[in-house]
Amino acid sequence: LSVGRGDVTLADYDFIDLVLGKQRATKTGRDFSEIKYRCFSSAMQSAIETYLTNGGKLFVSGAYVATDLFESVGVTDADVRFAKDVLHISLLSNMATQSYAVTTRSRAAVKLPQADYYLAAQYSPDHYTINSVDALTPVGDGACALMQYADSGHCAAVGHRGSGSVVVMGFPFETIFDKEQRSSLMKGILE
């Protein structure tokens, strides 16, 4: 909201970590006519596009990052264009895995620590649980799959370098169960 209102200027930051968790567009209100909790409002889309065009670096993660831009209530052509042209992703599936295990792609252009990562699919006091996650497809020149779901082989994370750099995960980063692995993976993303 702060970015959309202009209270925060993205250009003031060298790197942006947009943690969306389980956020997605939801109908609310007495008659369910109001849509709230969109991952990317039109103002946010515009701010992110400008930020990346000017050389910004963006990391986005969430269970419904692509679903919200392709299949949620109130999706527009502008949402789809933003996903494809700015985030360099498309939605393959919103039910990407049953094992909730993710691995890095060894042949990806961006080298991340080689590891198997397990996502919090069951309740624990330290993590919320996820019910489903997005399988992504890289879109455009320079976009590549960085991670994949171990059971389905579907793309779990996309990276793109252009005038700016972006990494998009189809699952919430914070649900990676092992704290040291989260730290190592974030270091790889930052580098």
NORNOR-V963206 format. One record per pair of residues at least 24 apart in sequence whose ideal C-beta (glycine too) atoms are under 8 Angstrom apart, sorted by the first residue. I is the first residue (numbers start at 1). J is the second residue. Records with the same first field share a line. If there is no record, write none. Layout:
# NORNOR-V963206
I=J, J
This chain:
# NORNOR-V963206
3=43, 44, 47
4=41, 43, 44, 47
5=43
10=47, 48, 50, 51, 56
11=50, 51, 54, 56
13=56
14=57
15=56, 57, 58, 59, 190
16=51, 56, 57, 58, 59
17=59
18=58, 59, 60, 61
19=61, 62, 172, 173, 174
20=60, 61, 62, 63, 64, 65, 172
21=62, 63, 128, 172, 174
22=62, 63, 64, 128, 130, 131, 172
23=62, 64, 68
24=63, 64, 67, 68, 72
25=68, 72, 73, 74
26=73
27=73
35=73, 74
38=68, 72, 74
39=64, 65, 68, 69
40=68, 69, 79, 82
42=78
45=78, 79, 82, 86
48=82, 86
49=82, 86
51=164
52=86, 162, 163, 164, 165, 166
53=163, 164
54=163, 164
55=163, 164
56=164, 165
57=164, 165, 166
58=164, 165, 166, 167
59=166, 167, 169, 173, 189
60=87, 166, 167, 168, 169
61=168, 169, 171, 172, 173, 174
62=169, 170, 171, 172
63=130, 131, 132, 133, 134, 170, 171, 172
64=94, 134
65=89, 134, 136, 168, 169, 170
66=90, 91, 94, 134, 136, 168, 170
67=91, 94, 134
83=139
84=139, 140
85=139, 140
86=166
87=158, 160, 166, 168
88=138, 139, 140, 142, 143, 158, 160, 166, 168
89=136, 137, 138, 139, 143, 158, 168
90=136, 137, 139
91=134, 135, 136, 137
92=134, 135, 136, 137, 154, 155
93=134, 135, 154
94=132, 133, 134, 135
95=132
96=132, 133, 134, 135, 149, 152, 154, 156, 170, 171
97=133, 135, 149, 150, 151, 152, 154, 156
98=151, 152
99=149, 150, 151
100=130, 133
101=149, 150, 151
102=147, 148, 149, 150, 156, 157, 171, 176
103=147, 148, 150
104=146, 147
105=144, 145, 146, 147, 148
108=144, 145, 146, 159
109=142, 144, 159, 161
110=144, 146, 159, 161, 167
111=188
112=146, 147, 185, 188, 189
113=181, 184, 185, 187, 188
115=181, 184, 185
116=150
117=147, 176, 177, 178, 181, 185
118=176, 177, 178
119=171, 172, 175, 176, 177
120=175, 176, 177
127=174, 175, 177
128=175
130=171, 172, 175
133=170, 171, 172
134=170, 171
135=170
136=168, 170
